[in-house]
């Protein structure tokens, strides 16, 4: 608690960095907390590698529009279908991205496309069918999904996994589960990655479906509200809320109520988000909120254990219309694209971090709407992401470096650009004001 003194430095109500004198004054009446163990950093490339976005090459949209957009974003993975493979390969080559590839019911076509992408070093993963509740399909002569039986869906997903695992090339790549498996009408067991004994499913015990659970836990959810910690809650695997998250897709399926892993087991289930998003017109807050929420979503998902997160979508008006794109339909960047560009530019790292180091830091009395994650670049600089998810108002926090004096600290604001909003030297504490978006505190030992 800041018992008697509150210092506001500068005029910005969005994000404020006090200079060394102000920071020291802010904590003068508050003795440092007991010693804490150092935190081992995450290689910044691991976080950057988790960032993805949905494109629509398969639907015939001009992939050439995607190349500069992806390069500007600094996002290295896309999710698309098999329908226009030559253009997808061209996109991968020109934009330097990898692809999560999927198909509805065509197993040989899916595996062939995955082989081609792997040969071009452009394959990230192979995904099961997309939302069979909304897009039923025929597999092996039988219609599956929708309100009918899901046996064909389960058999297709099983066969994807079996064929990939047996393939000497494709077995190196992960298989993502069917999205919206929680809509299964009959208990085919898609709430499990591998069906365990006693599951009571119509598919056999031991059926293997995927390496990763797969949700479309849209941060806007079906409640359509903008509240404190909206992105953090959507990423929390144990919560049951307005989003199609792990609880309703895997713990207890939202359509039939079929049981899966326990709530306490959910955080340990390997998982990905292949669609999440926020509409800049129909959802609250317009472009500014879309931008801050989606940056927070990328950070929240990785911090809470999601291996990959794909935002829906790259450009407005594709894949069913709407304004969920990070770019307008004329391919000018929205604020969301700008904020993501700022984040990935500050964190960009072309080197390889052989062994992550540790940094001692604490954030005293960290509010529930403030979150943090420590990363490290290959040059040894620490990148401490500290982000707020408070809809109104702000919180003053102090980052303490365990009594050590830090030579240089740069602070970046993802809503302000790619240059530091302030630089301080020879400090033991850094005071910040957090509201609704992310700051990057760069610690140069």
Secondary structure, DSSP 8 states (H G I E B T S, - for coil): ---S-----SS-SS-EE--HHHHHHHTTTS--------EE-EEHHHHHHTEEEE--TTTT--THHHHHHHHHHT--EEEEESTTHHHHHHHHHHHT-EEEEE-SS-HHHHHHHHHHHHHTT-EEEEE--S-TTTS-EEETTEEESTTS--HHHHHHHHHHHHHHHH-TTGGGSEEE--TTGGG-SS---TT-SB--TT---SS-TT-B--SBEEEB--TTTTTT---TTHHHHHH-TT--SSSB-HIIIIIB-TTT--B-S-HHHHTTS-EEEEEE---TTTSTTHHHHHHHHHHHHHHHHHHTT-S-EEES-SBTT-SS-SS--SB-TTS-B-HHHHHHHHHHHHH---S--SS--EE--EETT--TTEEEEEEE-TTS-EEEEEEE--SSS-EEEEEE-TT--EEEEEEEETTT-SS-SEEEEEESEEEEEESSSEEEEEEE-
